[in-house]
Each structure stands twice: as C-alpha cells, then as structure tokens.
Amino acid sequence: MDTTDTAEPAVIINDIHKEFILPQSKNTSFKQVAVNIVKKNDKITQKVLDGVTFTVNKGDFFGIVGRNGEGKSTLLKLIAGVYSPTQGSITLNGGLTPFIELGVGFNPELSGRDNVFLNGALLGYDRKQMEAMYDEIVSFAELEPFMDQKLKNYSSGMQVRLAFSIAIKAKNDILIFDEVLAVGDEAFQRKCLDVFERYKATGQTVILVTHDMDTVKKYCNRAALISKGKLLRVGDPIRVADDYSRLNQLVIDEEIKKRNDEEEELEEAEDDRGIKLAVKRGDEQSSSFAVNEVATVSMDWDQAPEIDRILLDLYKNTGEHVCNFITSREGLGSLSEKSHADIDITLNLAPGSYRFAASFWSKDFGERLGGIAEAGEFIVTKDWSRAKHEFAGTTLLDSHWRE
C-alpha cells in the first residue's frame, strides 16, 4: 500500500533552481583589476538545477542518483544550507546532520580530538554533549591511537571514518550522506552498511547520494534520478536505479561504438583480407547486453581458397581469457568458398567489459592467414532479468549435483 500521500514530510523541495555566475577573466594583477573595471568582465551563467520538486517523508531512506556533474551534491548543499537557491524553496521539518563533503567542518591544523569537538559545535552540540559521545565516536572510527595527531596527517580514509562517526553519533531527525561509501576500506564500508540496516529498521530519515545502485535497491524505499539538473524520475528505487543504469549505458555505448569504429578503420587499413567483426542484437549492432542475453558475432572477409576456419577468442577487458569458439569444432565446414559467418552466443557472463579477437587459419591450423587482435568490445550490464539467478566469478558453468 502506498502511504506517500498520507506520510508526514521531512524535507520539501519546491521548484528549486540553482545558478552559478562564472567570470570569464581572472584578476591576477593590479593592472588586470584596473583594466577590468573599465572593460566589462564577461560572465556566463551555469544552470545546475532546473525546477526540481519532490518531498522526502519522515522515515524515508531516500536515494538521490545521477551521473557526475548533474547537480546531486549541489542539491544536498542546498538542503544543508551551504548554498541558497536561485529560485524556489526548501522546507525542513526537524534538525539535520549533513555528511556532504570530506573535510567540511574540519581544520587540518587541529588534532583529531579537537576536530571532533569543532565538528560537534558546528552541528549544534555543546562540549558536554560531545564529551558524552566522544568515546563512541572514536571507537566506531577505530582511530584511538591517532586522535592527538593533526588531521592533515590523516589519510582520506581516516578522515572520512572520523566524519562519518561524528555524523551518526551526533544523531538528528534528518541525516544526509554524500558518497559515504566511495572512500574507506571494505571493512569500514561494511560498518556503514550495518548502520544503514539499523536506520532502515528504525525508520530514521536518511537522504543518500550514491553511484552504487545495489545500495539504492537494498536500502532505499524511495529515490530520485537527476540528469542535467532536471528531475527525471522520483519514486520506486528499483525503477530509478534501472533508469540510471540505462542513462549510464547510453554514454558507455557511444564511447564503445566510437572506439570500435576507430579500431575497425585501423584494421581495414592494415588487413588486406578486409576482415570485419561486429557484435549485434538481432540485426542491429550493439555494445551492451543483459546477463544471459544472446549476442550475434558477425564476421565478413575477402573470400580466399586457403581460408579453412576461424578461431574466435573472448576476453575480459582486464585481460583474462574467458573461452574460445572454432568453426570446425562447432560443426561449420571449410570456409574456403565463403566470405561471411555468424555465431550466436548466450552471454552467460557476469557483468563487466569484454572483447573478441578473431584469427583466420588454413586447414588443421597450419598457417595463420590474418585476423583482428581486439574487436567487438561490449558490456554485460547488471541486468539479471534474463538469468535465473545471480552468480559470482566470470561465468556459471553447466553442472549437475548428485547424492
């Protein structure tokens, strides 16, 4: 049952616009200052957010997703009061603790201990309150031996652990986190996820910016997708995460197509047999597929009587050899009178980037007659809808259990 309409709002984002004025000339000397007083200093307006409206309800674990530079972090800073909107309004019903950027509220010349109290003061807590929280903050951050060292000597991971520990111990009605899982080792990320589990179970209001769609699907009950400063979707986190993945995939597809086109031109220039390779979905060339989807690898070459077979190798882009396919082994006869071949491959592969290499051989692999070292790059996306279940590793091998 959807209770969105009857829930009590925690944060109301109403028609938010945010613009930044960017000067086009820099004053690096007194002479330039004097010149620019007389000469108009041209400026451009950068529109970061354009009419964003949504509501975060009390008890929501709310995800905000989008590609880099699309306005997510700016929106969080507007909610936290770091920026003021150019137009529109933000209403907060309750106190707020922001964890929006590594280093905000920290002084690198002070010790870790002093920064705990400084950060607490910025969040509205007095010294006595912070003294009561101090041991728990340090224990969670696992920084007991380092608290008297200056913060500038901390690694980025140590700093984010301290900042996150302060944010979760100095609990408030609304908590906002910007890419908290992007910095820190695996053990600390696990601790963060444990905290998220607790927040979800207790109905803590959380706003989270992340690029990890698995986190969005697992923890968020609602989410919003922002692209080029506009709100594309708000609501079901699975649909929002899928839309975000498709948005990213469009960019990846264009980049892969560009690289494949460049490689194809290079191969055509260097290979006198006119070998071409394309990866297709049906009749259309494609560079992204779901797990267990069928891809067709289509090959063309200049007919030659000495060509007998094709060896097609599949590699991960990280270099691992996944498997190979051979025309003669898989039942296709001699290719000496042919100039085209297709192979349909069920991509029982884990998500990741892959590529093919093709080589043309005489009978019994007596002589290599040409080939393409790297071609047909493609992505297997995190779309498991065509697979029965997820699996780890590179591929799931056919198997049968017996008692």
C-alpha positions in Angstrom: 0.0 0.0 0.0 1.4 3.5 -1.0 1.3 5.8 2.0 3.2 8.6 0.3 0.2 10.9 0.2 -0.6 10.5 3.9 3.0 10.5 5.3 4.4 13.5 7.2 7.0 15.4 5.1 10.6 15.8 6.5 12.0 17.8 3.6 10.0 19.6 0.9 11.9 20.6 -2.2 9.8 23.1 -4.2 10.7 24.2 -7.7 14.4 24.6 -6.9 16.7 26.4 -9.4 20.3 27.0 -8.8 22.6 29.0 -11.0 26.3 30.0 -10.6 27.8 33.1 -12.2 31.2 32.2 -13.7 33.6 35.1 -14.6 35.5 34.7 -17.9 38.6 36.7 -17.0 40.8 36.4 -14.0 42.3 39.3 -12.0 45.8 38.1 -11.3 47.4 41.5 -11.1 46.6 45.1 -10.1 46.8 46.1 -13.8 44.2 43.5 -14.7 41.9 44.7 -11.9 42.2 48.2 -13.3 41.6 47.1 -16.9 38.6 45.0 -15.9 37.0 47.9 -14.0 36.9 49.8 -17.3 36.4 46.8 -19.6 33.3 44.7 -19.0 34.2 41.4 -17.3 32.2 38.9 -19.3 30.4 36.3 -17.3 28.4 33.2 -18.1 25.6 31.6 -16.1 25.9 27.9 -15.2 22.5 26.4 -14.5 23.0 23.4 -12.2 19.4 22.7 -11.0 16.3 23.5 -13.1 12.9 23.2 -11.4 13.5 20.2 -9.1 10.5 19.3 -6.9 10.0 16.4 -4.6 9.3 15.5 -1.0 11.2 13.3 1.5 8.9 11.9 4.1 9.7 11.2 7.7 11.1 7.7 7.9 12.2 7.6 4.3 15.5 6.2 3.3 15.7 8.3 0.2 18.3 7.9 -2.6 19.4 10.6 -5.0 21.2 9.3 -8.0 22.6 10.8 -11.2 25.9 11.0 -13.2 28.8 13.1 -12.1 28.2 16.8 -12.6 24.4 16.6 -12.8 23.5 18.5 -9.7 23.2 15.9 -6.9 25.8 17.3 -4.5 24.6 20.9 -5.1 21.1 19.8 -4.2 22.4 18.3 -0.9 24.3 21.5 -0.1 21.1 23.5 -0.7 19.3 21.2 1.7 22.1 21.6 4.3 22.0 25.4 3.9 25.5 25.7 2.5 24.0 27.3 -0.7 20.9 29.4 -1.2 18.6 28.5 -4.1 18.4 31.0 -7.0 14.7 30.3 -7.1 12.3 28.0 -5.1 12.2 26.9 -1.5 13.3 24.1 0.8 11.4 23.3 4.0 12.9 21.2 6.8 10.7 19.7 9.4 13.3 18.7 12.0 17.0 19.0 12.8 19.6 18.0 10.2 23.0 16.5 10.3 24.9 16.7 7.0 27.8 14.5 5.8 28.1 16.1 2.4 31.8 16.5 1.6 35.0 15.2 3.1 36.7 18.0 5.0 33.7 20.3 5.5 33.8 21.4 9.1 37.4 20.1 9.7 40.5 22.1 10.4 43.7 20.2 9.1 45.9 22.1 11.6 44.0 20.8 14.6 44.2 17.3 16.1 41.5 14.6 15.5 40.3 15.2 19.1 39.9 18.9 18.6 38.1 18.4 15.3 35.5 16.1 16.9 34.5 19.0 19.3 34.8 21.6 16.5 32.5 19.5 14.2 30.1 18.9 17.0 29.9 22.6 17.7 29.1 23.2 14.0 26.3 20.6 14.3 24.8 22.5 17.4 26.2 20.4 20.2 27.9 21.8 23.3 31.2 20.5 24.7 29.5 18.4 27.5 27.3 16.7 24.9 30.3 15.9 22.7 32.3 14.6 25.7 29.5 12.1 26.3 29.7 11.0 22.6 33.5 11.1 22.2 34.5 7.6 23.2 31.8 6.0 20.9 32.8 8.3 18.0 36.5 7.3 18.3 35.7 3.6 18.8 33.5 3.4 15.7 36.1 5.2 13.6 38.8 2.9 15.0 41.2 5.8 15.4 42.1 5.7 19.1 45.9 5.8 18.6 45.7 8.8 16.2 43.4 11.3 17.9 46.2 13.6 19.1 47.7 13.8 15.7 46.9 16.7 13.4 44.2 16.0 10.9 46.5 16.9 8.0 48.4 13.8 8.7 45.4 11.6 8.4 44.7 9.6 5.2 41.4 10.4 3.3 40.1 7.1 4.6 40.8 8.0 8.2 39.2 11.4 7.7 36.0 10.0 6.3 35.8 7.4 9.1 36.0 10.2 11.6 33.5 12.4 9.9 31.0 9.6 9.4 31.4 8.5 13.0 30.6 12.1 14.2 27.6 12.2 11.8 26.0 9.0 13.1 26.7 9.6 16.8 25.5 13.2 16.7 22.1 11.8 15.6 19.5 14.1 14.3 16.0 14.0 12.8 17.3 14.0 9.2 20.7 12.6 8.1 22.2 13.3 4.7 25.2 11.5 3.2 27.1 12.2 0.0 29.1 9.2 -1.3 29.9 7.9 2.1 30.8 4.5 0.6 33.2 6.0 -2.0 36.1 6.4 0.4 37.3 3.8 3.0 38.3 0.2 3.0 36.0 -2.8 2.7 35.7 -3.3 6.5 34.6 0.3 7.1 32.1 0.1 4.2 30.6 -2.9 5.9 30.2 -0.9 9.1 28.5 1.8 7.1 26.1 -0.7 5.6 25.3 -2.1 9.1 24.4 1.4 10.2 22.1 1.7 7.1 20.4 -1.5 8.1 19.8 -0.1 11.5 18.4 3.2 10.1 16.1 1.3 7.8 14.8 -0.8 10.6 14.2 2.1 13.0 12.6 4.5 10.5 15.4 7.1 10.6 15.0 9.7 7.9 18.1 9.4 5.6 19.0 11.1 2.3 21.8 9.3 0.5 23.7 10.3 -2.7 25.4 7.3 -4.2 26.5 5.7 -7.5 26.0 2.2 -6.1 22.6 1.0 -7.4 22.8 -2.1 -5.3 22.7 0.1 -2.2 19.8 2.1 -3.6 17.8 -1.1 -4.3 18.6 -2.7 -1.0 18.1 0.2 1.5 16.1 2.9 -0.2 12.3 2.9 -0.1 12.1 5.9 -2.4 14.6 7.5 -4.8 15.1 10.3 -7.3 17.1 10.5 -10.6 18.6 13.8 -11.6 20.0 14.4 -15.1 21.3 17.7 -16.4 19.8 19.5 -13.4 16.3 18.1 -14.0 14.3 15.5 -12.1 13.7 12.6 -14.4 12.0 10.2 -12.0 11.0 10.0 -8.3 9.5 7.1 -6.5 10.3 3.3 -6.8 14.0 2.9 -6.1 14.3 -0.1 -8.5 12.8 1.8 -11.4 15.0 4.8 -10.6 18.1 2.6 -10.4 17.3 0.9 -13.7 16.8 4.3 -15.4 20.1 5.5 -14.0 21.9 2.4 -15.3 20.3 2.9 -18.8 21.4 6.5 -18.7 25.0 5.5 -18.0 24.8 2.7 -20.6 23.9 5.2 -23.3 27.1 7.0 -22.6 29.1 3.8 -22.5 27.6 2.6 -25.7 28.6 5.8 -27.5 32.2 5.5 -26.3 32.5 1.9 -27.2 31.0 2.5 -30.6 33.5 5.2 -31.2 36.4 3.0 -30.2 35.1 0.1 -32.2 34.7 2.3 -35.3 38.3 3.6 -34.8 39.6 0.1 -34.4 37.7 -1.1 -37.4 39.1 1.6 -39.6 42.6 0.7 -38.3 42.1 -3.0 -39.1 40.7 -2.2 -42.5 43.8 -0.1 -43.3 46.2 -2.8 -42.1 44.5 -6.0 -43.1 44.4 -6.8 -46.8 41.8 -9.6 -46.3 39.1 -7.0 -45.4 38.2 -8.7 -42.1 35.4 -7.0 -40.2 33.7 -8.1 -36.9 30.5 -6.8 -35.4 28.6 -7.7 -32.3 24.8 -7.5 -32.7 21.5 -7.9 -31.0 19.4 -9.4 -33.8 20.3 -7.4 -36.9 21.4 -4.2 -35.1 24.9 -3.6 -33.8 25.0 -3.3 -30.0 27.6 -2.8 -27.3 25.6 -3.7 -24.2 23.7 -6.8 -23.2 22.0 -8.3 -20.2 23.3 -11.4 -18.4 22.3 -14.5 -20.4 21.1 -12.5 -23.5 22.1 -13.8 -26.9 24.6 -11.8 -28.9 25.4 -12.5 -32.6 29.0 -12.1 -33.6 29.0 -11.4 -37.4 32.2 -11.6 -39.4 33.0 -10.7 -43.0 36.2 -11.1 -45.0 37.5 -11.3 -48.6 36.9 -14.8 -49.9 40.1 -16.8 -50.3 40.5 -20.5 -51.1 43.2 -21.1 -48.4 40.9 -19.9 -45.5 39.6 -23.0 -43.8 38.5 -22.0 -40.2 38.1 -19.2 -37.7 39.3 -19.1 -34.2 37.3 -16.6 -32.1 38.5 -15.8 -28.6 36.6 -14.0 -25.9 38.5 -11.9 -23.3 37.6 -9.7 -20.4 39.0 -6.2 -20.9 41.2 -6.9 -17.8 43.0 -9.5 -19.9 41.6 -12.8 -18.7 40.8 -15.3 -21.5 37.2 -16.5 -21.0 36.8 -19.1 -23.8 37.1 -19.7 -27.5 35.0 -20.8 -30.4 36.2 -22.6 -33.5 34.2 -23.0 -36.7 35.4 -26.5 -37.4 34.9 -27.7 -33.8 31.4 -26.3 -33.7 30.3 -28.0 -36.9 30.9 -25.4 -39.6 32.7 -26.8 -42.6 35.6 -25.3 -44.6 35.3 -21.5 -45.2 37.3 -21.5 -48.5 34.3 -20.6 -50.6 32.8 -18.3 -48.1 33.1 -14.7 -47.0 30.7 -14.4 -44.1 29.9 -16.3 -40.8 27.7 -15.6 -37.8 27.8 -17.2 -34.3 25.1 -16.8 -31.7 26.5 -16.8 -28.2 24.4 -16.9 -25.0 26.2 -14.4 -22.8 26.2 -16.5 -19.6 28.7 -13.9 -18.2 28.9 -11.8 -15.1 28.6 -8.1 -15.6 31.7 -6.4 -17.0 33.5 -5.4 -20.1 34.5 -7.9 -22.8 36.1 -8.0 -26.3 36.8 -10.5 -29.0 39.9 -11.5 -31.0 39.5 -13.4 -34.3 42.1 -15.2 -36.4 41.7 -17.0 -39.8 43.6 -20.2 -40.4 44.4 -22.7 -43.1 43.4 -26.4 -42.7 44.4 -28.1 -39.4 45.7 -24.7 -38.2 48.7 -25.0 -40.4 49.0 -21.2 -41.1 47.5 -18.1 -39.6 46.1 -16.1 -42.6 45.0 -12.9 -40.8 42.9 -11.7 -38.0 41.8 -8.9 -35.6 43.6 -8.7 -32.3 40.9 -6.6 -30.5 37.4 -6.0 -31.8 33.7 -6.1 -30.9 34.1 -4.6 -27.4 30.8 -4.9 -25.4 29.5 -4.6 -21.9 27.4 -7.1 -19.9 25.2 -4.9 -17.7 23.9 -5.6 -14.2 20.7 -6.7 -15.7 19.9 -10.2 -14.4 16.3 -10.3 -15.8 17.2 -12.9 -18.4 19.1 -15.1 -15.9 17.6 -17.4 -13.4 19.7 -16.0 -10.6 22.9 -14.1 -9.9 26.3 -15.7 -9.7 29.9 -14.8 -8.8 33.0 -15.1 -10.9 33.2 -14.8 -14.7 30.6 -17.3 -15.8 28.3 -20.0 -14.5 29.4 -23.5 -15.8 26.8 -26.2 -16.6 26.8 -28.6 -13.7 24.7 -31.4 -12.1 24.6 -32.3 -8.4 24.3 -35.9 -7.3 23.8 -37.6 -3.9 
